[in-house]
């Protein structure tokens, strides 16, 4: 009789242990799901922060250009030189980016200009100055095709429109 009691007691303890382990396993699975959600959320926050940093850089570039226009109303050549110097700051790698702007016979080079075969060129026809050319160049030899983000191309396009507008107003 003592043997049966011990056996029944062991079965009872084993059942409790099995149930406890199942509950612990379920809790671990729930925690893993929550951890996966947190990892996804963390990655989403990092990605959004990077996108906001890019837009912030582009907006700051535009604000600087607007300030330059306001502060150099009397000296258009200085205005264009200052604008060209500011433009690289709007791009993802300002230290590897340079710009030149050609307006008729005048050419403006950014302060850290360098020769590069890796350039993106935008052109506009202007009724007074024939053709405007804005060229954005990059030093990265490993990335010859896609060195500019689509948003950066759009930024350069808007800047050239703004320069064209300034020329038409003067």
Buried (B, 14 or more C-beta within 10 A) or exposed (E): EEEEEEEEEEEEEEEEEEEEEEEEEEEEEEEEEEEEEEEEEEEEEEEEEEEEEBEEBBEEBBEBBEEBBEEBEEEBEEBBBBBBBBBBBBBBBBEBBBBBBBBEEEEBBBEBBEEBEBBBEBEBEBEEBEEBBBBBBBBEEEEEEEBBEEBBEEBBEEBBEBBBEBBEEE
